[in-house]
Amino acid sequence: MMSPPPLPDTLFAALPPAVQAYIRSLETIAAQVAILQTRVAELEARLGQNSSNSSKPPSSDGPQVKPAPPQTPSGKKRGGQPGHTKHTQVILPPDEIIDHKPTHCRHCATPLAGEDPDPTVDQVLDLPVQLRHVVHHRRHTLTCPQCHTPTIAVPVSQTISGYGPKLTATVAYLSGVGRLSKRAIRTLLDDVCDLPMSLGTVSKLEQTVSRALAPVH
């Protein structure tokens, strides 16, 4: 449904108010129909997706989708083929360096000393022993020496939710990108990070990120 071309302002202003209102309502209806047509096209495209034309797994295919025929073996061995581009491990900046130096010559057993300006690096990637990082903001109460009134320090903004920005973003990432359930997120944080968290807190952190992203997403 296409909207009719707009009337010139002078001609539109000369129309009776009831006609003007009717034209405005038609313009609104046309805009709504255009939005609905776009939405219907998107939904029809989704309905037509299956494991053969998208990244959806075969287990998500409905009974109307015929399974893909078995692939004919190519006869090639598994792994990298001759001539393929070799992918080497990226050497990252170290958090810890452990030097290993030979003590004696492997040929004549003479004692060795000195420094290698370009040592061979054997990189090991791992997670830190403790992923949890806890900060206690201690608010002191001090008494005025003049009027003897006790005054406590005001809370800082970071302590309002009780959870830092990195953990809050991680929970939202596991939920939005990782598609994990709230219960799975709670279990993961407890088992891997030793961070106990209730299901209600997981939901609250998700809502915090949603509100923060609302202006741009």
C-alpha angles and dihedrals in degrees: 000000000000124000116242116247112273118259119244111267093243093051093044092050090054092058121097114266091247091056091047090053091049092052091049090052090051090052090051092049091049091052091049092049090052090053092048092048090054091048092049090051090052092049092047089051090052092049089054093055121103139152092283097057103028143028092271114124119248089246089068094058117111124232091264092065113090114224116251114260115256114269119248111243110254094210091234122130119249120263132034116353124224111279096021120138111265115234113209127192114268112242107227129199107276126243090193133021123201115186121210117193128182112243099203138026110266089220107044102007093239112160112258131214138164139065133294108223091203109029123185111259121219104189124207120190119203143146119261117262091246121033093176117095115187123190122190114205103201114201112203125210114217129187122228111242090214107045097011092232113154114230124191123205114257118250117262119237094247091066097056095093096024091229128092127236096256094053092043091052091046092054090050091047093051089049101041103032102020092043091218120159120243090253092051091049091051091049093047094051092046097046100038104028101025088235113143111209133167124231089245091056091051089053092046092053091048090054091048091057092043091056091047092052096043095095093055105026 
